[in-house]
Amino acid sequence: MIPRNRRIIDPAAIESNMRLIRSSVPATVRVLAVVKADGYGHGAVETAHAAIAGGADMLAVAAVSEGIQLREAGITAPVLVLGAVTACDAANGVKYDLIQTVCSDEMVLLCEKAAAEQQKQTEVHLKVDTGMGRIGIRSEAERDGILQALKSCSHVRLTGVFTHFSDADGEEEGMLYTREQYERFLKMIEPLPKGIIRHCCNSAAIHRFPEMALDMVRAGISLYGYPPVPGTHGLLPCMSWKATISYVKELEADAYVSYGRTYRSPHPIRTATITCGYADGYHRAGGEKGYVLIHGKKAKIIGRICMDQMIADISGIENVQPGDEAVLLGTSGNESITAEDLAAWAGTISYEILCSSSGRVGRIYKEAEQERRK
Ligand SMILES: *Cc1c(COP(=O)(O)O)cnc(C)c1O
């Protein structure tokens, strides 16, 4: 059964994006595919398979639980956990052969203890805070403490070091700040053992600062087809989102629509009620400015977005029937709505639009959707 409210994912587009990213960095530079947050809403396992097919060398998740999901699906590629290792997750990180992130000597010892108990070797990457102000070491003293702790460990191996840019997609000032972060990073990693993987670029930096690629780059949003900065060409969006029209009716002039009576019809109109609301992940704040696509035409959303439904003005659109499809994200005829459009309406960013689908929304993969149309 095809869900009445569904996000449709195109794994071939994910693979194509990875190929494009892969070809934009030197062959000696590894490419890591960021599949945290369930692959930015695209499905972590399916995204991982597509990214590996497109040439990804490594995967990254935010938490150990996400790494376990990949391992249980049979994925054997190296997986880096971007969040700092925690006492409750360290053992599972080791057990599932995840590369964990450390930023204190205590964290190194947590990994050592877990690995020793399991009689295994485990890998860690060191996180450096060069100006994001989130996790990571900031001082050379902390770094030296960690190097010291590592010397006392026989089960933990340091195989990488990384930092994260906070403003690589920013204007002129952001670009200056990114260069400062990069310089701080180089200085901090100077005394580290040679041969470990040094990485700092997210999607925006991959495009803007190719000279900072070092040994590996980390692609997130660009993998999903959204240009991190203007002027990135050839990326394909990988997600569309469709719901179903459940009801069509005529409303007289001066009729109120939805909660709070914020909308009143200026003249007689025809409306469609659509099976999608904020509990499905449609941002309530986006309703006022937004539209959906029905039969290839724009239909303005009127009144407030409800928990489970929304209402659109279909006055100019012929032959709309209950059961017809309403496109919330994606293409219909010559019109399309991007995650950036939805983000602009809701006052957020494309990232949040992609990963904000709720459990009630079905996720299907492109082949299945095409199957349905036959
Ligand atoms: C999420 C994340 C990324 C990916 O960022 P994009 O802007 O989506 O490319 C890279 N590195 C770290 C540490 C992250 O948390």
The ligand as an SDF file (V2000), in Angstrom:
LIG
                    3D

 15 15  0  0  0  0  0  0  0  0999 V2000
   26.7030   17.4430   10.0950 C   0  0  0  0  0  0  0  0  0  0  0  0
   28.1840   17.5430    9.9860 C   0  0  0  0  0  0  0  0  0  0  0  0
   28.8040   17.6330    8.7250 C   0  0  0  0  0  0  0  0  0  0  0  0
   28.0550   17.7980    7.4250 C   0  0  0  0  0  0  0  0  0  0  0  0
   27.7530   19.1570    7.2060 O   0  0  0  0  0  0  0  0  0  0  0  0
   27.0830   19.6480    5.8370 P   0  0  0  0  0  0  0  0  0  0  0  0
   27.0020   21.1150    5.9740 O   0  0  0  0  0  0  0  0  0  0  0  0
   25.7510   19.0070    5.7660 O   0  0  0  0  0  0  0  0  0  0  0  0
   27.9890   19.1910    4.7570 O   0  0  0  0  0  0  0  0  0  0  0  0
   30.1840   17.6010    8.6990 C   0  0  0  0  0  0  0  0  0  0  0  0
   30.9040   17.5190    9.8420 N   0  0  0  0  0  0  0  0  0  0  0  0
   30.3380   17.4590   11.0630 C   0  0  0  0  0  0  0  0  0  0  0  0
   31.1940   17.3920   12.2690 C   0  0  0  0  0  0  0  0  0  0  0  0
   28.9630   17.4870   11.1710 C   0  0  0  0  0  0  0  0  0  0  0  0
   28.3840   17.4490   12.3900 O   0  0  0  0  0  0  0  0  0  0  0  0
  1  2  1  0
  2  3  1  0
  2 14  2  0
  3  4  1  0
  3 10  2  0
  4  5  1  0
  5  6  1  0
  6  7  2  0
  6  8  1  0
  6  9  1  0
 10 11  1  0
 11 12  2  0
 12 13  1  0
 12 14  1  0
 14 15  1  0
M  END
$$$$
